[in-house]
Amino acid sequence: MTKRELLKTLKKAGWQFLREGRHEIWGKEGKTIPIPRHASDIPKGTADNILKRAGIKK
């Protein structure tokens, strides 16, 4: 999954960009999720874990 696709999915679910550093931090309703700053595709396991933490079903 590309980072662009992942971020698009998070935005649709109501997550918002909060800040950046080594990772981008996205938040919703007091929860935060770090998103790695990959130049290429995000590994499947990492993307699946991010979506799971965000409460998004595939």
Buried (B, 14 or more C-beta within 10 A) or exposed (E): BEBEEBBEBBEEEEBEEEEEEEEBBBEBEEEEBEBBEEEEEBEEEBBEEBBEEBEBEE
